[in-house]
Amino acid sequence: MRLTEDSILNSTANWSVDEWLAHLESIHPSEIELGLTRIRAVGEQLGCLKPAPLVILVGGTNGKGTTTSLLTNLLMAQGLRVGRYNSPHILRYNERVSVNNTDISDADLLRSFAAVEAGRGETTLTYFEFGTLSALWHFAHSELDAVVLEIGLGGRLDAVNIADADISVVTSIGLDHMNWLGDTVEQIAYEKCSIARPDRWLVCGQAEAPHSAAETVAAIGGHFCAAGEAFAAQLHGDQLQVRYQANDGSQTELSFSQWHIPYPNIATAVQTLSLVDRLPAAEVIVREVAALKVPGRMQRWQRGDLTLILDVAHNPQAAAWLASQQPDVDVMILGMLGDKDVAGVLAAMPQAVNLWLCGLDCYRGLAAEALQQRAADAGVPAQRIFTGVAEALEQLPSSGVCLVAGSFHTVEAATLWLNAQGNEWNCI
């Protein structure tokens, strides 16, 4: 007999969010199982595959978080009620699910978990599949105008790809998660661009994208909108020029003097909303771009003469972007997961006078000594190693620029440390 949502809520009334998350981790034998058959069946049972009139899917190697944030803010600026789903979180699971930039409450999160638990019956779901369905269910019951959904891993077989999307976005295409997606950019482009839909647009923010990107979209029957052709972002001195295309093929240019996120993502977001006829007025776009700051993405903190930059960059492509924006730092504090390209990240990162390596006490996290060995094998000596991020932050100099990067877990540890410092630091 299938249990009801209310009966599950009653039987788990004393469960906390953490206890529910532990349950999510226990009900499937593997952490990741790519494929949509199981989750789509449960999604259909729950009736949440089209959670709002406008559904935007956002995939890509890097830039998903900033692009989903800008899309959300531009839609909200038009008075729309917008849901957003991101992963992973930095401090709390609730960060993954938001409506109008307000994180889901514990009570609503637990109700969405109970709904999925009731709907899945005997079907096993991975942690991410369960969480994705709970987000879609919550959005479907929140009377939204639009939802912006971030793909978790790859695209073609990712849980989020069950959603009935009106337009899809691939922000960038680079080498990451190669054990799951393939070891060439052509293979990875195929996986990521498979979130396209027949007769609908896929916006690709990767300039000079691999050939397989357009080929994949064409094979699905979608329309391919390419950076560098239909739209572009270019710097002219201290001004940013963004060119985008309307559905009728006409071109428009916007000029920006202030922005805090990677400018290719600005162009990608603007182009996406143009194609679904949901772009606000030019002055609104300029205002929202200037105001947007995303936690863990070139996030700056200040204490006297010391600047601390937090960034979740964990692959060579993201590290290279960091280096282009902040070529030199006095101290780089790096903590990474064991399945990442440590050598590639170190080669691409900003030049650091001092490289401090930290252990990450989490699943797949590298201990400081193991990270030090990987760095040494890459020909990059570390000046100091620390058991954890907080220990390194306690040793910061009184002035200069310090970068903390390498993983969401690294930024999480740094954020927790900053939050414990009272009013010593200001986020700028």
N, C-alpha and C positions, 0 to 999 in steps of 0.2 A: 504494500500500500504506500503510495506517495505521500510523504509528509507535507503539511502546509507551511507556508511562511510563518503564520502566527504560532503554530505548534513548535516550530524550530526556535522562534524567538523566545517562547516560554521556557523551552528546555535548556536554552543557552543564556538565560536572563542574567546570570552572574558572570558571563564571559566578558573579558576585556577585549579591546582591539588586538592586543598582543596574543591573547589566547586564541582568538579567531585566526590570526595570521599563522600561528603554530599549527592549527588545524588545516589550513590551506596547504601548508608544506607537507602534511602527512598523508593526504588522500590520493596522491599519485606517485608511482614508483620512481619517476625520474623528474629532475628539475626542469628540463626542457624536452618537449616532444613536439617537433614541428609538424604541422598538419591541421586541417580545418574541419575534418569530418565530425569529431566529437563536439567541439565547441560550437560549430554552426547548428548542430541539432539542438543543443541546449538553448542557444540564442533564439532559435525559432520557437521553441517551447515557451520561452520567456517573453517573446514578442518585442525584442529590443534591438533588432538589427537596423532599424531606421529610427534612431532616438530623437530626431529633430528634422524640421523641413530642409535644413541645409546641413550636410555632413561633409567635413573636409578631412581627408587622411593626409598625414604628413610623415614621410619616411626620409631616410638619408643617413649617411655615415656621421656627419656632424651638422649642427645648426638646427636640429629639430626643436629643441627647447626654446630658443630665441624666436624662431619662426612661428611656432604655435602661440607664443605669448603675444607677438605683434599682431597676428591674425585675430586673436581674441580681443585685443584692445581696440583694433580698428572696427571690428563688428560692434563692440559695446559702445563705441563713440557714436554709433548711429541709433542708440537706444535699444539694441537687441539684447536679449537674454541668452548668454552663451555659456555652454559647458566646455571644459577642457580636460583632457586626460593625458598625463605625462608619466614617464618613468625613466630612471628610478627616482625615488625621493631623496632629499638630503637629510632631513631630521625626522619627519613623521610620515607615515604611510598616507595620511589624509591629504598631503600635498599633491598626490597623484590625481585627485578628483576635485574639481572646483567648478563653481557656477558664479559667473561674473567676478572672477578672481578671489572668491571666498572659498577656502578649503571646506570640504565636506565635514559635517559634524560627526562625532563619534556615533551618535544615535542613528543618523541617516546611513552611515557606513555599515553599522551592524545590521540594519534592516535590509540593506542591499545584499549583504553577505547571506542573510537568512533566505532571501528570495532566490538566490542562485542555488543555495543548498537544497531548497525545496524543488527547484526546477530541474536540477541535474539528475535526480533519481539515483540510479545505480551507475551513472556515467562518471568515470574518474576525470578530473581536471587538474592540470598543473597549477601552481601558485599564480602564474601570470595569466593563464586562461581564466581562472576563477575571478581574479581581480579585474580583468578586462570586462567580463560579463557583468560583474557587480557595478562597474562604472556605467556601462551601457544601460543597465536596468535603472540606475538612479537617474540618469539623464532622461530616459524615456518617461519617467514619472515626475519630471521637474518643469514641465511646460516651457521648453526652451525654443528659441528661434533658430539656433545653430549650435553645432558641437564641432570641436576641433580635436582630432584624435591623433596622438603620436604613436607611430609604429614602434614596437619594442625591439625586435631583432630581424633584420632583413626586410621582408615584406610579403613575398609570395605565400609563405606558410605561417606568417605571424598571426597571432590570435586577433589582433585589431583589424585584420583584413577581412573579417566576416561582415563588417559594417557596410551598409548600402551607401556608398559615397557618391556625392555629386561632383566632386573634383578631387584629384590626388596630387600630391606634391612630393618630389624627391629633392631635398635641399642640396645634397652633395653625394658624390660617389668616390669612396676611397677604400683602402685595404684595412679592414677590421673584422673581427669575428670570422676569420678565414676558415676555422675548423668547421663552421656551420654553413658558410655562404660560398666557399670557393676561394681559390688563391690567386685569381686574376681580377682586374677591374671589370673585364667583360662579363665574367660569371656573376660578380656582385651586382653589376648594373641590371642584369637579367632578374635577379632575385628582388631587387629594390623596385624596379619599374613594373613588376608584376602586380603592383597595387592599382594599376590603371583599370579603367572600366570601359566597356563598349560605348561608343558615341559620346564619351566625356573626355574632358581635358586631363592630361597629366602635365604639370609644370615642373620642369627639371632645372634646378638652379646651378647645376654643374656646367661651367663653361667647357666647351670642347668635350662633351660627354662621350663615353665609349659608344661605338656603333650599336652595340646590343641594346642600348637604352631606347633609342627610337624604334629599332626593330621589334623589341618586346611590346611596346605600346601599339605598334601597327598590327602585330599578330593578334592582339586582344581585340582590336577594332576601335581603339581610342585615338585621341588627337594629341600630338606631341608638341609642347610649347617649350622651346629651348632657350636657355640663357645665351646671350651673345648674338642671337638672331632676333627673336621676338622682343626680348627685353634685356636690359643691361644696367650695371651700376659702375660708374667711373668717378675717380677722384680728380678734381681740378683745383689744385692748391688746397685750401682749407674748405672747399665746397664739395659736396657729393651730388652728382647728377644721376638720376634714375630715369631710365626710359622704359615705358611699358606699352603694351598693345591692347586695344579693345577688341571685342568680338568681330567688329566690322573691319579690322585690320589697320585702323588709324592708330597713329603713335602720339604719345604725350610724354613730356618731360617734366620732372619735378626736381627742385633744388633744395638741398638740406645743408644747414650749417652746424647742426648738432646731432650726434647719434652716439649710442653706447654699445651697440651690438654689431656683429660683422655685417658690413654693408651689402654683400651679396644676398643676405637673408632679407634685407629690407626690400630689395628689388623683387625677390621671389614672392614675398607676401603680397606686395602691391599688385604684381602681375596676376596672382591667384584670385584675388578679390575682383580684379577688373573682369576676369573671364566669367565670373558668376554674377556680374552686375551688382556687386555689393561694396564698391569702393566709395569711401566718403569723400568730401570736398578736399581739395589740395591742402588748404590751411589746417584741416583736421589731421591729415596724414602727417604733415610736418610737425605738428604739436605732439602727436602720439609717439612718433619716432624719437623726438627729443626727450620725452619723459620716460621712455622705457628703459629700465634696468632689470636684469634677470639675475637672481641669486646664483652664485657659482660660475658666472660667465663674465670674465674681466671685472669682477666685483672688487671695488677698491675700499680699503679701510685706512684710516689715518690716525696716528698717535704722534703728536708733535711733528718732528721731522722725518718720521718713519712711515712709509706707505707699504701696505700689505695688499697684495692682489691675489684673489682666490679664483681659480679656474679649473673646471672639471676635465680639461683636455687630457686624453688618455690614448691618443693614437698620433702617428706622425703628421697627418693632415691638420689636426687641431693644434698640435704643437707648432707647426710652421706658421699658422695664422697668429698664434700668440707672439711668436718671434717677430712677425711683421708689424705688430702693434706695440710691442715692448722689447726692442732688440737687446737691451742690456739690463741685467738686474744685479744687485749686490749679493743677494742670497737667493738660491732656489731650493725650496723644500719639496722633495718629491717622494710620494708613496704610490706604489702601483700594484695591480693584481698580477698573478703569475702567468696568466694567459695573454698578456699584452706584449707588444713589440717594444721592449725596454730600449734596445739599441736604437731603433728608429725614432722613438720619442726623444731620447737624449740628443741625437744628431740634429733634430729639428728645433728643439727648444731654444729660447733666448740664451745668449751667452751669460753665464753666471760667474762672478768672481769667486763665489763659494757655493759648492754643491753639497747640500745636506740631504742625506737619504734617511727615510723613516720606514719603520715596519708598519704594516696594516694588520690589525687583529680582527680579521673577518674571513669569511669563506673565500678562498682563492687568493687572499692577501699575501704578499711577499714579506717575509721577515727582513729586517734591515740588513742582516749579513748576506742573505740571498740576493737582495737587490744590489748590494755593494758588489757582489761577484758578477752579476749581469753587467753592471756598469763597467767594471774593470775589463771584462771580456770584450766590451765595445770600445775600449781604449779611453774611457772617461773616468778619471779618478775622482773619488769623493773626498771632500775635506773633513766631513764629520758624518757619523751615523748615529741614529737615535732609535730607541725602542718604539716610540710612537710620535705622532705629530705634535701633541701637546708638549712633550718634553723638548722638542726642537723650538717651538714657539716661545718657550720660557727663556731661550738663549738669544733672542733677537737683538740685533744692535739697536742703538738709540736713533739712528738715522739711516737714510738710504731707501732702496726699493727691494722688497722681498716678494717673491712669487711662490705660492703654494699650489701645486698642481699634481696631476697624474691619475686621479680617480675621483669619482663621487664620494668614495669613502674618505679620501684625504681631505676633501672640502668639508665633509660632515664633521670630521674631528676638529678641523680648524674653526668651524662655525661654533661648535660646542664650547671650545676654548674661549673664543671671543665673547660669547654670551655670558661666560662666567667672569669676565673682567670688569663688569659694571660699566661705568661711563668713561673708561680710559680710552676707548676706541670709538671713532665716528665713521659710519658708512657714508662714503661721499659719492 
